[in-house]
Amino acid sequence: PANFLDVGGTANAQTTEAGFRIILSDNNVKAILINIFGGIVRCDRVAQGIVDAYHSIGSIHVPIIVRLQGTNAELAKELIDKSGLKVYSAIELREAAELVNKVLAA
């Protein structure tokens, strides 16, 4: 892990995009793992922010893996899975970590 970002209860497309731009400015980044345990923030709101930020940036050259757990997690997973983007979703943190390794090995 090279970066930690706490979006708190205010996650939206703008904050997600800003985070992506900071992370992607480092050429050593090979993947982005987003771990959301949504108690205050709704997972579907975060997922929509991720999709919107991805579209806004245009081209993201690394895979994004999102672990969604908490309020509206199933809806969030559905949003991610149906987005058609290079974004992968997981429910459990272990599953997300394994997915990072799998995607990078491909």
TIDOLO-978455 format. One record per atom (N, C-alpha, C): residue number from 0; x, y, z; atom name; chain; residue in three letters. Coordinates in nm, 4 decimals. Layout:
N
LOLO    k         x         y         z   a  c    r
LOLO  NUM         X         Y         Z  CA  A  ALA
...
This chain:
106
LOLO    k         x         y         z   a  c    r
LOLO    0    0.0833   -0.1205    0.0000   N  A  PRO
LOLO    0    0.0000    0.0000    0.0000  CA  A  PRO
LOLO    0    0.0869    0.1258    0.0000   C  A  PRO
LOLO    1    0.0467    0.2186   -0.0823   N  A  ALA
LOLO    1    0.1248    0.3408   -0.0938  CA  A  ALA
LOLO    1    0.0473    0.4640   -0.0526   C  A  ALA
LOLO    2   -0.0819    0.4514   -0.0299   N  A  ASN
LOLO    2   -0.1619    0.5693   -0.0036  CA  A  ASN
LOLO    2   -0.2846    0.5300    0.0771   C  A  ASN
LOLO    3   -0.3283    0.6215    0.1608   N  A  PHE
LOLO    3   -0.4511    0.6029    0.2365  CA  A  PHE
LOLO    3   -0.5320    0.7304    0.2228   C  A  PHE
LOLO    4   -0.6595    0.7165    0.1925   N  A  LEU
LOLO    4   -0.7476    0.8314    0.1798  CA  A  LEU
LOLO    4   -0.8774    0.7999    0.2520   C  A  LEU
LOLO    5   -0.9120    0.8803    0.3482   N  A  ASP
LOLO    5   -1.0385    0.8656    0.4202  CA  A  ASP
LOLO    5   -1.1360    0.9676    0.3636   C  A  ASP
LOLO    6   -1.2376    0.9189    0.2927   N  A  VAL
LOLO    6   -1.3347    1.0105    0.2321  CA  A  VAL
LOLO    6   -1.4446    1.0505    0.3292   C  A  VAL
LOLO    7   -1.4469    0.9892    0.4461   N  A  GLY
LOLO    7   -1.5470    1.0251    0.5466  CA  A  GLY
LOLO    7   -1.6880    1.0057    0.4952   C  A  GLY
LOLO    8   -1.7790    1.0857    0.5419   N  A  GLY
LOLO    8   -1.9189    1.0733    0.5029  CA  A  GLY
LOLO    8   -1.9568    1.1596    0.3850   C  A  GLY
LOLO    9   -1.8573    1.2200    0.3200   N  A  THR
LOLO    9   -1.8878    1.3148    0.2128  CA  A  THR
LOLO    9   -1.8396    1.2682    0.0762   C  A  THR
LOLO   10   -1.8198    1.1396    0.0582   N  A  ALA
LOLO   10   -1.7678    1.0892   -0.0689  CA  A  ALA
LOLO   10   -1.8621    1.1222   -0.1835   C  A  ALA
LOLO   11   -1.8045    1.1770   -0.2898   N  A  ASN
LOLO   11   -1.8808    1.2031   -0.4114  CA  A  ASN
LOLO   11   -1.7842    1.1954   -0.5293   C  A  ASN
LOLO   12   -1.8331    1.2224   -0.6493   N  A  ALA
LOLO   12   -1.7488    1.2102   -0.7683  CA  A  ALA
LOLO   12   -1.6290    1.3041   -0.7627   C  A  ALA
LOLO   13   -1.6475    1.4248   -0.7104   N  A  GLN
LOLO   13   -1.5379    1.5213   -0.7071  CA  A  GLN
LOLO   13   -1.4256    1.4778   -0.6128   C  A  GLN
LOLO   14   -1.4616    1.4313   -0.4930   N  A  THR
LOLO   14   -1.3574    1.3881   -0.3994  CA  A  THR
LOLO   14   -1.2903    1.2603   -0.4489   C  A  THR
LOLO   15   -1.3689    1.1722   -0.5094   N  A  THR
LOLO   15   -1.3123    1.0489   -0.5637  CA  A  THR
LOLO   15   -1.2179    1.0801   -0.6789   C  A  THR
LOLO   16   -1.2596    1.1683   -0.7675   N  A  GLU
LOLO   16   -1.1746    1.2071   -0.8800  CA  A  GLU
LOLO   16   -1.0445    1.2702   -0.8308   C  A  GLU
LOLO   17   -1.0531    1.3576   -0.7323   N  A  ALA
LOLO   17   -0.9326    1.4210   -0.6775  CA  A  ALA
LOLO   17   -0.8380    1.3154   -0.6214   C  A  ALA
LOLO   18   -0.8930    1.2183   -0.5498   N  A  GLY
LOLO   18   -0.8115    1.1091   -0.4962  CA  A  GLY
LOLO   18   -0.7465    1.0275   -0.6065   C  A  GLY
LOLO   19   -0.8242    0.9944   -0.7103   N  A  PHE
LOLO   19   -0.7692    0.9195   -0.8236  CA  A  PHE
LOLO   19   -0.6541    0.9958   -0.8885   C  A  PHE
LOLO   20   -0.6736    1.1246   -0.9099   N  A  ARG
LOLO   20   -0.5704    1.2046   -0.9778  CA  A  ARG
LOLO   20   -0.4400    1.2074   -0.8962   C  A  ARG
LOLO   21   -0.4527    1.2176   -0.7641   N  A  ILE
LOLO   21   -0.3334    1.2158   -0.6783  CA  A  ILE
LOLO   21   -0.2636    1.0805   -0.6888   C  A  ILE
LOLO   22   -0.3404    0.9742   -0.6746   N  A  ILE
LOLO   22   -0.2833    0.8391   -0.6787  CA  A  ILE
LOLO   22   -0.2216    0.8103   -0.8151   C  A  ILE
LOLO   23   -0.2920    0.8474   -0.9222   N  A  LEU
LOLO   23   -0.2453    0.8168   -1.0571  CA  A  LEU
LOLO   23   -0.1272    0.9027   -1.1012   C  A  LEU
LOLO   24   -0.0964    1.0068   -1.0254   N  A  SER
LOLO   24    0.0205    1.0890   -1.0591  CA  A  SER
LOLO   24    0.1508    1.0151   -1.0289   C  A  SER
LOLO   25    0.1419    0.9060   -0.9538   N  A  ASP
LOLO   25    0.2580    0.8228   -0.9223  CA  A  ASP
LOLO   25    0.2653    0.7093   -1.0246   C  A  ASP
LOLO   26    0.3674    0.7100   -1.1079   N  A  ASN
LOLO   26    0.3816    0.6083   -1.2125  CA  A  ASN
LOLO   26    0.4083    0.4687   -1.1580   C  A  ASN
LOLO   27    0.4394    0.4563   -1.0298   N  A  ASN
LOLO   27    0.4643    0.3257   -0.9698  CA  A  ASN
LOLO   27    0.3364    0.2548   -0.9277   C  A  ASN
LOLO   28    0.2235    0.3240   -0.9306   N  A  VAL
LOLO   28    0.0961    0.2628   -0.8912  CA  A  VAL
LOLO   28    0.0559    0.1602   -0.9963   C  A  VAL
LOLO   29    0.0285    0.0388   -0.9503   N  A  LYS
LOLO   29   -0.0094   -0.0694   -1.0407  CA  A  LYS
LOLO   29   -0.1569   -0.1055   -1.0300   C  A  LYS
LOLO   30   -0.2198   -0.0679   -0.9204   N  A  ALA
LOLO   30   -0.3624   -0.0950   -0.8994  CA  A  ALA
LOLO   30   -0.4117   -0.0020   -0.7895   C  A  ALA
LOLO   31   -0.5423    0.0177   -0.7879   N  A  ILE
LOLO   31   -0.6056    0.0962   -0.6816  CA  A  ILE
LOLO   31   -0.7039    0.0047   -0.6106   C  A  ILE
LOLO   32   -0.6870   -0.0082   -0.4797   N  A  LEU
LOLO   32   -0.7801   -0.0848   -0.3972  CA  A  LEU
LOLO   32   -0.8561    0.0138   -0.3102   C  A  LEU
LOLO   33   -0.9867    0.0162   -0.3287   N  A  ILE
LOLO   33   -1.0730    0.1036   -0.2492  CA  A  ILE
LOLO   33   -1.1483    0.0148   -0.1515   C  A  ILE
LOLO   34   -1.1329    0.0418   -0.0235   N  A  ASN
LOLO   34   -1.1974   -0.0366    0.0815  CA  A  ASN
LOLO   34   -1.3025    0.0504    0.1489   C  A  ASN
LOLO   35   -1.4286    0.0190    0.1260   N  A  ILE
LOLO   35   -1.5377    0.0982    0.1826  CA  A  ILE
LOLO   35   -1.6162    0.0137    0.2816   C  A  ILE
LOLO   36   -1.6206    0.0603    0.4036   N  A  PHE
LOLO   36   -1.7119    0.0053    0.5030  CA  A  PHE
LOLO   36   -1.8099    0.1176    0.5322   C  A  PHE
LOLO   37   -1.9235    0.1125    0.4642   N  A  GLY
LOLO   37   -2.0181    0.2235    0.4679  CA  A  GLY
LOLO   37   -2.1131    0.2186    0.5855   C  A  GLY
LOLO   38   -2.0829    0.2935    0.6863   N  A  GLY
LOLO   38   -2.1744    0.3127    0.7973  CA  A  GLY
LOLO   38   -2.2380    0.4495    0.7848   C  A  GLY
LOLO   39   -2.1527    0.5505    0.7751   N  A  ILE
LOLO   39   -2.1999    0.6875    0.7578  CA  A  ILE
LOLO   39   -2.2300    0.7136    0.6110   C  A  ILE
LOLO   40   -2.1355    0.6778    0.5253   N  A  VAL
LOLO   40   -2.1530    0.7003    0.3822  CA  A  VAL
LOLO   40   -2.2174    0.5767    0.3190   C  A  VAL
LOLO   41   -2.3096    0.5998    0.2268   N  A  ARG
LOLO   41   -2.3763    0.4892    0.1576  CA  A  ARG
LOLO   41   -2.2845    0.4349    0.0489   C  A  ARG
LOLO   42   -2.2736    0.3041    0.0419   N  A  CYS
LOLO   42   -2.1865    0.2409   -0.0570  CA  A  CYS
LOLO   42   -2.2288    0.2741   -0.1996   C  A  CYS
LOLO   43   -2.3587    0.2853   -0.2251   N  A  ASP
LOLO   43   -2.4036    0.3169   -0.3609  CA  A  ASP
LOLO   43   -2.3591    0.4570   -0.4020   C  A  ASP
LOLO   44   -2.3540    0.5480   -0.3072   N  A  ARG
LOLO   44   -2.3065    0.6840   -0.3370  CA  A  ARG
LOLO   44   -2.1581    0.6815   -0.3724   C  A  ARG
LOLO   45   -2.0812    0.6041   -0.2996   N  A  VAL
LOLO   45   -1.9386    0.5904   -0.3292  CA  A  VAL
LOLO   45   -1.9200    0.5256   -0.4662   C  A  VAL
LOLO   46   -1.9954    0.4187   -0.4924   N  A  ALA
LOLO   46   -1.9847    0.3494   -0.6211  CA  A  ALA
LOLO   46   -2.0171    0.4428   -0.7369   C  A  ALA
LOLO   47   -2.1222    0.5211   -0.7232   N  A  GLN
LOLO   47   -2.1575    0.6156   -0.8292  CA  A  GLN
LOLO   47   -2.0481    0.7204   -0.8452   C  A  GLN
LOLO   48   -1.9888    0.7628   -0.7349   N  A  GLY
LOLO   48   -1.8768    0.8567   -0.7405  CA  A  GLY
LOLO   48   -1.7574    0.7985   -0.8137   C  A  GLY
LOLO   49   -1.7312    0.6704   -0.7925   N  A  ILE
LOLO   49   -1.6208    0.6027   -0.8608  CA  A  ILE
LOLO   49   -1.6475    0.5978   -1.0111   C  A  ILE
LOLO   50   -1.7683    0.5579   -1.0485   N  A  VAL
LOLO   50   -1.8054    0.5501   -1.1902  CA  A  VAL
LOLO   50   -1.7972    0.6881   -1.2553   C  A  VAL
LOLO   51   -1.8535    0.7887   -1.1896   N  A  ASP
LOLO   51   -1.8516    0.9251   -1.2440  CA  A  ASP
LOLO   51   -1.7091    0.9788   -1.2562   C  A  ASP
LOLO   52   -1.6269    0.9537   -1.1546   N  A  ALA
LOLO   52   -1.4880    1.0003   -1.1568  CA  A  ALA
LOLO   52   -1.4106    0.9321   -1.2689   C  A  ALA
LOLO   53   -1.4333    0.8037   -1.2871   N  A  TYR
LOLO   53   -1.3670    0.7282   -1.3938  CA  A  TYR
LOLO   53   -1.4002    0.7908   -1.5286   C  A  TYR
LOLO   54   -1.5290    0.8188   -1.5510   N  A  HIS
LOLO   54   -1.5712    0.8811   -1.6771  CA  A  HIS
LOLO   54   -1.5099    1.0200   -1.6930   C  A  HIS
LOLO   55   -1.5033    1.0954   -1.5859   N  A  SER
LOLO   55   -1.4497    1.2313   -1.5903  CA  A  SER
LOLO   55   -1.3010    1.2321   -1.6258   C  A  SER
LOLO   56   -1.2264    1.1387   -1.5689   N  A  ILE
LOLO   56   -1.0832    1.1300   -1.5968  CA  A  ILE
LOLO   56   -1.0606    1.0805   -1.7396   C  A  ILE
LOLO   57   -1.1459    0.9901   -1.7834   N  A  GLY
LOLO   57   -1.1389    0.9430   -1.9213  CA  A  GLY
LOLO   57   -1.0668    0.8119   -1.9389   C  A  GLY
LOLO   58   -0.9444    0.8046   -1.8969   N  A  SER
LOLO   58   -0.8669    0.6827   -1.9144  CA  A  SER
LOLO   58   -0.7845    0.6574   -1.7887   C  A  SER
LOLO   59   -0.8131    0.5470   -1.7255   N  A  ILE
LOLO   59   -0.7362    0.5072   -1.6077  CA  A  ILE
LOLO   59   -0.6610    0.3811   -1.6466   C  A  ILE
LOLO   60   -0.5300    0.3858   -1.6372   N  A  HIS
LOLO   60   -0.4436    0.2803   -1.6887  CA  A  HIS
LOLO   60   -0.4166    0.1664   -1.5902   C  A  HIS
LOLO   61   -0.4751    0.1721   -1.4729   N  A  VAL
LOLO   61   -0.4559    0.0650   -1.3745  CA  A  VAL
LOLO   61   -0.5927    0.0106   -1.3330   C  A  VAL
LOLO   62   -0.5972   -0.1166   -1.2946   N  A  PRO
LOLO   62   -0.7251   -0.1705   -1.2484  CA  A  PRO
LOLO   62   -0.7655   -0.1096   -1.1140   C  A  PRO
LOLO   63   -0.8944   -0.0988   -1.0948   N  A  ILE
LOLO   63   -0.9501   -0.0494   -0.9690  CA  A  ILE
LOLO   63   -1.0318   -0.1622   -0.9089   C  A  ILE
LOLO   64   -1.0014   -0.1959   -0.7849   N  A  ILE
LOLO   64   -1.0744   -0.2988   -0.7125  CA  A  ILE
LOLO   64   -1.1422   -0.2303   -0.5954   C  A  ILE
LOLO   65   -1.2716   -0.2536   -0.5813   N  A  VAL
LOLO   65   -1.3501   -0.1865   -0.4780  CA  A  VAL
LOLO   65   -1.4130   -0.2904   -0.3869   C  A  VAL
LOLO   66   -1.3858   -0.2792   -0.2584   N  A  ARG
LOLO   66   -1.4514   -0.3641   -0.1583  CA  A  ARG
LOLO   66   -1.5624   -0.2808   -0.0963   C  A  ARG
LOLO   67   -1.6845   -0.3297   -0.1051   N  A  LEU
LOLO   67   -1.8017   -0.2571   -0.0575  CA  A  LEU
LOLO   67   -1.8718   -0.3374    0.0512   C  A  LEU
LOLO   68   -1.8830   -0.2793    0.1670   N  A  GLN
LOLO   68   -1.9503   -0.3449    0.2792  CA  A  GLN
LOLO   68   -2.0250   -0.2384    0.3576   C  A  GLN
LOLO   69   -2.1521   -0.2616    0.3848   N  A  GLY
LOLO   69   -2.2284   -0.1651    0.4628  CA  A  GLY
LOLO   69   -2.3560   -0.1229    0.3925   C  A  GLY
LOLO   70   -2.3993   -0.0024    0.4197   N  A  THR
LOLO   70   -2.5260    0.0497    0.3704  CA  A  THR
LOLO   70   -2.5305    0.0495    0.2176   C  A  THR
LOLO   71   -2.6293   -0.0202    0.1628   N  A  ASN
LOLO   71   -2.6526   -0.0300    0.0178  CA  A  ASN
LOLO   71   -2.5364   -0.0937   -0.0581   C  A  ASN
LOLO   72   -2.4648   -0.1860    0.0055   N  A  ALA
LOLO   72   -2.3494   -0.2503   -0.0578  CA  A  ALA
LOLO   72   -2.3889   -0.3303   -0.1816   C  A  ALA
LOLO   73   -2.5001   -0.4010   -0.1763   N  A  GLU
LOLO   73   -2.5419   -0.4815   -0.2915  CA  A  GLU
LOLO   73   -2.5739   -0.3930   -0.4111   C  A  GLU
LOLO   74   -2.6429   -0.2827   -0.3871   N  A  LEU
LOLO   74   -2.6733   -0.1876   -0.4938  CA  A  LEU
LOLO   74   -2.5438   -0.1293   -0.5508   C  A  LEU
LOLO   75   -2.4499   -0.0995   -0.4641   N  A  ALA
LOLO   75   -2.3208   -0.0450   -0.5067  CA  A  ALA
LOLO   75   -2.2455   -0.1446   -0.5939   C  A  ALA
LOLO   76   -2.2442   -0.2705   -0.5517   N  A  LYS
LOLO   76   -2.1768   -0.3754   -0.6290  CA  A  LYS
LOLO   76   -2.2402   -0.3873   -0.7667   C  A  LYS
LOLO   77   -2.3715   -0.3797   -0.7722   N  A  GLU
LOLO   77   -2.4431   -0.3864   -0.8997  CA  A  GLU
LOLO   77   -2.4046   -0.2681   -0.9906   C  A  GLU
LOLO   78   -2.3962   -0.1480   -0.9332   N  A  LEU
LOLO   78   -2.3550   -0.0300   -1.0105  CA  A  LEU
LOLO   78   -2.2158   -0.0491   -1.0706   C  A  LEU
LOLO   79   -2.1240   -0.0986   -0.9897   N  A  ILE
LOLO   79   -1.9868   -0.1217   -1.0357  CA  A  ILE
LOLO   79   -1.9848   -0.2291   -1.1441   C  A  ILE
LOLO   80   -2.0505   -0.3410   -1.1176   N  A  ASP
LOLO   80   -2.0468   -0.4542   -1.2099  CA  A  ASP
LOLO   80   -2.1110   -0.4218   -1.3447   C  A  ASP
LOLO   81   -2.2109   -0.3370   -1.3456   N  A  LYS
LOLO   81   -2.2811   -0.3025   -1.4697  CA  A  LYS
LOLO   81   -2.2216   -0.1803   -1.5400   C  A  LYS
LOLO   82   -2.1183   -0.1205   -1.4826   N  A  SER
LOLO   82   -2.0621    0.0030   -1.5380  CA  A  SER
LOLO   82   -1.9866   -0.0188   -1.6687   C  A  SER
LOLO   83   -1.9373   -0.1401   -1.6903   N  A  GLY
LOLO   83   -1.8583   -0.1677   -1.8093  CA  A  GLY
LOLO   83   -1.7161   -0.1138   -1.8014   C  A  GLY
LOLO   84   -1.6781   -0.0638   -1.6860   N  A  LEU
LOLO   84   -1.5451   -0.0061   -1.6672  CA  A  LEU
LOLO   84   -1.4479   -0.1100   -1.6129   C  A  LEU
LOLO   85   -1.3208   -0.0760   -1.6158   N  A  LYS
LOLO   85   -1.2162   -0.1637   -1.5624  CA  A  LYS
LOLO   85   -1.2120   -0.1472   -1.4099   C  A  LYS
LOLO   86   -1.3274   -0.1780   -1.3484   N  A  VAL
LOLO   86   -1.3443   -0.1677   -1.2038  CA  A  VAL
LOLO   86   -1.4029   -0.3002   -1.1572   C  A  VAL
LOLO   87   -1.3426   -0.3590   -1.0560   N  A  TYR
LOLO   87   -1.3849   -0.4887   -1.0055  CA  A  TYR
LOLO   87   -1.4367   -0.4715   -0.8636   C  A  TYR
LOLO   88   -1.5428   -0.5440   -0.8302   N  A  SER
LOLO   88   -1.6007   -0.5284   -0.6968  CA  A  SER
LOLO   88   -1.5890   -0.6569   -0.6164   C  A  SER
LOLO   89   -1.5837   -0.6393   -0.4863   N  A  ALA
LOLO   89   -1.5767   -0.7508   -0.3923  CA  A  ALA
LOLO   89   -1.6553   -0.7128   -0.2674   C  A  ALA
LOLO   90   -1.6986   -0.8135   -0.1949   N  A  ILE
LOLO   90   -1.7717   -0.7899   -0.0702  CA  A  ILE
LOLO   90   -1.6770   -0.7985    0.0496   C  A  ILE
LOLO   91   -1.5898   -0.8968    0.0488   N  A  GLU
LOLO   91   -1.4977   -0.9172    0.1608  CA  A  GLU
LOLO   91   -1.3597   -0.8597    0.1275   C  A  GLU
LOLO   92   -1.2897   -0.8100    0.2286   N  A  LEU
LOLO   92   -1.1575   -0.7515    0.2085  CA  A  LEU
LOLO   92   -1.0585   -0.8547    0.1547   C  A  LEU
LOLO   93   -1.0632   -0.9745    0.2059   N  A  ARG
LOLO   93   -0.9736   -1.0804    0.1570  CA  A  ARG
LOLO   93   -0.9978   -1.1056    0.0083   C  A  ARG
LOLO   94   -1.1253   -1.1109   -0.0300   N  A  GLU
LOLO   94   -1.1614   -1.1298   -0.1708  CA  A  GLU
LOLO   94   -1.1035   -1.0166   -0.2565   C  A  GLU
LOLO   95   -1.1117   -0.8942   -0.2068   N  A  ALA
LOLO   95   -1.0593   -0.7783   -0.2800  CA  A  ALA
LOLO   95   -0.9076   -0.7883   -0.2959   C  A  ALA
LOLO   96   -0.8380   -0.8256   -0.1892   N  A  ALA
LOLO   96   -0.6922   -0.8386   -0.1945  CA  A  ALA
LOLO   96   -0.6514   -0.9482   -0.2928   C  A  ALA
LOLO   97   -0.7227   -1.0590   -0.2909   N  A  GLU
LOLO   97   -0.6944   -1.1676   -0.3847  CA  A  GLU
LOLO   97   -0.7220   -1.1240   -0.5284   C  A  GLU
LOLO   98   -0.8254   -1.0443   -0.5458   N  A  LEU
LOLO   98   -0.8603   -0.9936   -0.6780  CA  A  LEU
LOLO   98   -0.7506   -0.9015   -0.7321   C  A  LEU
LOLO   99   -0.6913   -0.8203   -0.6455   N  A  VAL
LOLO   99   -0.5790   -0.7355   -0.6874  CA  A  VAL
LOLO   99   -0.4678   -0.8234   -0.7440   C  A  VAL
LOLO  100   -0.4297   -0.9262   -0.6698   N  A  ASN
LOLO  100   -0.3230   -1.0160   -0.7154  CA  A  ASN
LOLO  100   -0.3590   -1.0849   -0.8461   C  A  ASN
LOLO  101   -0.4826   -1.1299   -0.8574   N  A  LYS
LOLO  101   -0.5282   -1.2002   -0.9773  CA  A  LYS
LOLO  101   -0.5248   -1.1082   -1.0991   C  A  LYS
LOLO  102   -0.5757   -0.9880   -1.0837   N  A  VAL
LOLO  102   -0.5810   -0.8931   -1.1953  CA  A  VAL
LOLO  102   -0.4397   -0.8526   -1.2383   C  A  VAL
LOLO  103   -0.3511   -0.8324   -1.1424   N  A  LEU
LOLO  103   -0.2142   -0.7925   -1.1765  CA  A  LEU
LOLO  103   -0.1350   -0.9063   -1.2404   C  A  LEU
LOLO  104   -0.1701   -1.0300   -1.2076   N  A  ALA
LOLO  104   -0.1002   -1.1452   -1.2637  CA  A  ALA
LOLO  104   -0.1452   -1.1756   -1.4068   C  A  ALA
LOLO  105   -0.2620   -1.1244   -1.4443   N  A  ALA
LOLO  105   -0.3172   -1.1546   -1.5784  CA  A  ALA
LOLO  105   -0.2415   -1.0837   -1.6881   C  A  ALA
